[in-house]
Amino acid sequence: MTMRKTGVLFVCLGNICRSPLAQGVLEQRLAQTADAGRFLVDSCGTAAFNVGKEPDPRAIAVAERRGYAIAAQRARQISDEDFRNFRHIVAMDNSNLLTLRGWAPADFSGELRLLMQFAPDSGNTQLADPYYEGAEAFDATLSAIETAVDGLLGMLLRSAIP
């Protein structure tokens, strides 16, 4: 019998900054656990304008400095199939969360959440898009993602206990 993996999908607008970073952090964190094979992790965007592109060079650079591999990722837009394949769909901000709620089919049984809900001590539910900012913004974004992903990972591992 094949065990179905628990899907975690990170979603931002263009899938070249925030969501690829979140994917890279969770993949790296999971690789350090015995439960890595129980999860499917991916990212996508609500918009289609970056489909096929690699992550923003600034996102790749900040990720590499901290030991995350995201350069091989390619942007894609969310699809109807994602609502069937991913139990946890995690948006970077309210705008994308509202878009996801509007697109989710009536029979979607998963969870739509904001990433920063997993970092309640941050005092911020929104993860600002660093695209129009400099390297410092990408560094701060990755720090916020690391904190939130650690909270998300704790929840995932607790819920994955057989």
N, C-alpha and C positions, 0 to 999 in steps of 0.2 A: 504494500500500500504506500503510495506516495503522499507525503505530508505537504499540505498546501502552505506556502510561505506567507507570512504576514507582510503585506505591502505597505510601504511608507513612501509617499510621493510629496516632494517639496515643490511649491508653486510660487513663482513671482510673475512679473509682467513679461519680460523678454527671455528668461531662462539663460542669461549670460552673466549674471552677477550673484545675486543672493541665493537663489535655489541651487545652482551648482556648488556653491560653497557649503551649503547645508548638507547636500548629498555627500560631498567629499568628507565632511566631518563625521557624519553618522557612519559612513562606510568604514572609515578608519577606526572609529570607536568600537563598532561591532566586530571588526577583525581581531580585536584584543579580547574578545569574549568567546566562550564555548558555544554561544547561541548564534553565531554569525550566519550559519546556514539556514536558519529559520526565518530569515528576513529577506525581502526584496526591496531594494532602495533605488529610487529614481528621482528625477526632477523634470519639470516642464514649465512652460509659460502659458499665460492666458492669451497672449497675442502671438501672431504668426510671423512677425517681421524679422525674426532672427533664426528661423528654422534652418538647421544644417550648419549654423555657425558654431565655432568653438567659444568657450567662455571669454569674457573680456580679459585682455592681457593683464590688467591690474588685479583682477580676481585670481588669475593663474599665479601671478607673482606672489601675492600675499599668501595664497594657499601653499605654494612650494616652500616659502620661508618657514612655514609652520609644520611642514611635513605632510601635507595633503596633496593627493594627486587628482587634479580635475581637468587637466589639459586634453584628455581624450574624450571628454563629454562633448556632446553636440546638442544644440538647442532643438527643442521640439515644442509643439503646441499640445495642450491637453486634448484628449480624445474621449469619446463616449466609453471606450473600452477601459480607460483608466478608472472610471467609477466602478467597474466590475472587478478590476484587478488589485486595487489598493484599498485597504481597510482604513488607513490613516492618511488623509489628504491635508497637508499642512501649508497654509498660506503665509506669506511674509507680511502682508498688511491687509487692512480692512477692504480696500478696493478690490484686491484679488479674491478675498474671501466672499465678498458679495457677488462677484462674477461667478465663482464656483457654485455658490448656492443657487444662482439662477440657472446654471447649466446642469446641475445634478439631476439625474432622472428620479422620478418619484419612488422607484424601488431601491435607490441607493441606501445601503444599510451600514455604510461606514461612518467615519467621523470627519467633519470639516472643522479644523481648528486653526488658530493663529500660532505660529512658532513661539512667539514671545510669551504666550500663556504658560509655557514650560519654564519660564524664568521670572516667576512672580516678584522676586526681590528687585528686578531691574527697574520697576516703576514705569515700564513702557510696554504697551501691547503691540506697538508698530515697529517694524524693522525698516527704517528708511532706506530708500534706494540710493546707493552710492554712485550711480552711473555718472551723474553730472558733477561729481566732487573729485577730490584728489586722493592720493595714496593713503593719507591719514584716515579718510572716511572708509576706505576698504578695510584697513586695519581694525578700526572700531567696529565695523560691521561683522567682521570675522570673530572678533572677541565676543560680541553679543550672540552670534550664532553658536559659538562653542558652549557658552553658558546654557542657552536654551536647549541645544541638542543633548547636553548632559542630563537635563531634566526630562526630556522626551525619552532618552535611552533608559533611564530609571523606570519610567512608566511602562515602556515596552517590555523590558526584562521581567518586571513584576507580573505583567499580564501574560507572559510567555511560559510561565511556570506550569508544567503539566498537572 
